[in-house]
């Protein structure tokens, strides 16, 4: 029901910035929240930042003060502005959407983007 397309990853030097974007498309769903996760080889996928349709945000402790998540509800798009990047931020970043189906069950499901590589060099 929901397709996600990510963009904005790349290679930057420590102290630099990147902005990730994720656009959701589909039909018969209502977005509950959108967010970003990241994963490195051999480790679990961890939440970086999230935002609800009302604008409530949540950040991982390691990125507070450096990353900002925002949303354009009209375009069903979420952004992640990443500043003061460090090599520890290197990972594959995945967009996540939690959406409610428009049927009699009204179940909520998680949808994932394809992932975008962020590499920070020292």
N, C-alpha and C positions, 0 to 999 in steps of 0.2 A: 504493500500500500504506500510505502514511503521510500523514496530514493534520495540519497545524499551524495553531493558532489563537493569535494574539498579542493582548496587551492591555497597557495601562498607559502608553501614550504620552500626550503632552500638552505644554502650554506652561508653562514655569517661568522664574523670574528667576535670574540668575547667582547661584551659591552654593546654590541649592535642590537638591532631591532628587526622583527618580522611581524607581519600581520596575516593570520590565517582566516580563511573564510569558508563557510559551509552553507550551501543552499539546499533546502528540502523541497521536494515536489511529490505530488501524488494526489489522491482523492479520498474522500470519506474518512478523514481523520482530524483530530484536534490535537495540537501539540501541547503537551503538559510542560515540558522543559527541554532545553537544548544545552549541550555542554561539550567539553573537550577532555579526552583521556590521552595518556601517553604510555608507551611501552618500549622497553629495551630488551634485547635478547636474553632469555633466561629469567625474566622477571614478569610479574603480573601486570595487567593493564590497570593503571591507577588514574583516578579522576584528577584533573588539573583545575577546571573551573566549570561552573554551570550557571544557568540563568533560567528562571521561570518566565512564563508569558506575562506575568505582572512585574517583572524586573528584579525579583529577588535573586541575589548572586551568592555564590559560594566558591571559595578558593582553597587550594591546597596550601598548607603553611609555607612550603618551600617557594611559592611564587607570589605570595601576598606582597603588595607594594610594587611589583614589577610587571605583572600581567593584568590585563583588563578584559573582561568578557562583556560583549554587548550584543544586542539583537535588534533586527529590523523586522517587526512583526508583519508589516505589509508585504515583505518579500520572503518571509519564512527563512531568513538568513541569520546566522550567528557568526560573530567575529571574535578573534582572540588577538589582542594587541600584546606583543611580547617585547618588553624592553629590558635593558641591562642583562642580556643573555649571557649565560655561562656554559662551559662545556658539559656541566651536569644536566643541562636542559636538552642535550642531544637525545633524540628518541623519534619514534614514529608516532605522530599525533593523529588521533581518530576523533572524528565528529560523532556525537551521539544525540539521538532524538528519542525522547519518550513520548509516545503518541497514544491517544485513546481512540479506539475504533468506533465508528458510528453504526453500531448494530445493537441488538437487544441485550447482549452481554456487556458491552461497554468495557472490554478488556483493554489494559495498557500493555504496550509492547515497546521494546527497545530496538532501534534501528541504528546501523553503523555505516559510516563512510568508508572509503577505500583505504584511508590512511595517507598521510603526507610526511615525508622525511624532513626533519629539522636537524641540522648539524651545526654545532657551534665549535669553532676552532680556537685554540689559545695562541 
